[in-house]
Amino acid sequence: MATDAVDGGKVRLNGERVKPARGVKIGETLDIDNGATEWEVVVQGLSDKRGSAQVAQALYAETEKSVAERQNKSEHRKLFREPSETIKGRPTKRDRRQLDKSNY
């Protein structure tokens, strides 16, 4: 999944697109976008092996700017909900009518 995210341009290292094989160094900044949420994290440590989530969380730190932006976007989503957010997949005829009704 991580390789697909990097190939898809959803992960940037120091503001630039990278290839999946590119290694990271301590102090570099990663911009991560999963579609709904964006993070900016600084690499604080590296691990030779895969570990638990607690160990992984100690290897990076989210920037204060990133935390503030995520909180602002979260508040905005609470106040202004996207009408089509509740619809999964292609809308049915009934869903389309409800969307049209909410737009007027």
CORPEFEN-V776201 format. One record per pair of residues at least 4 apart in sequence whose C-alpha atoms are under 7 Angstrom apart, sorted by the first residue. I is the first residue (numbers start at 1). J is the second residue. D is the distance in Angstrom with one decimal. If there is no record, write none. Layout:
i: <I;I>
j: <J;J>
d: <D;D>
This chain:
i: <1;2;3;3;4;5;5;5;6;6;6;6;6;7;7;9;10;10;10;11;11;11;11;11;12;12;12;12;12;12;13;13;13;13;13;14;14;14;18;24;25;26;26;26;27;27;27;28;28;29;29;29;29;30;30;30;31;31;31;32;32;32;33;33;33;34;39;40;40;40;41;41;41;41;42;42;42;42;43;43;43;44;44;44;45;45;46;51;51;52;53;54;55;62;62;63;64;65;66;67;68;69;70;71;72;73;74;75;76;77;83;87;91;91;92;93;94;95;96;97;98;99;100>
j: <5;6;7;20;8;9;10;11;10;11;18;19;20;19;20;17;32;33;34;17;30;31;32;33;16;17;18;30;31;32;17;18;29;30;31;28;29;30;22;28;43;43;44;45;42;43;44;42;43;40;41;42;43;40;41;42;39;40;41;38;39;40;37;38;39;38;66;62;63;66;60;61;62;63;60;61;62;63;59;60;61;59;60;61;59;60;59;55;56;56;57;58;59;66;67;67;68;69;70;71;72;73;74;75;76;77;78;79;80;81;99;91;95;96;96;97;98;99;100;101;102;103;104>
d: <6.2;6.3;6.1;5.5;5.9;6.4;5.2;6.3;5.7;5.1;6.9;6.6;5.8;6.7;6.8;6.2;5.9;5.1;6.7;6.9;6.8;5.6;4.7;6.4;5.1;4.8;6.4;5.6;5.0;6.6;6.4;6.6;5.8;4.7;6.4;6.4;5.0;6.2;6.6;6.9;7.0;5.1;5.3;5.7;5.9;5.2;6.1;5.7;5.6;6.8;5.7;4.5;6.4;5.7;5.3;6.3;5.8;4.6;6.6;5.6;5.1;6.3;5.9;4.4;6.5;6.5;5.7;5.8;6.0;5.5;6.3;5.4;4.2;5.7;5.6;5.4;6.3;7.0;6.3;4.6;6.8;5.1;4.9;6.9;4.5;6.7;6.3;6.1;6.6;6.3;6.1;6.6;7.0;6.6;6.9;6.5;6.2;6.2;6.2;6.2;6.2;6.2;6.0;6.2;6.2;6.1;6.3;6.4;5.9;5.5;6.6;6.5;5.4;6.0;6.2;6.4;6.4;6.2;6.1;6.0;6.2;6.4;6.8>
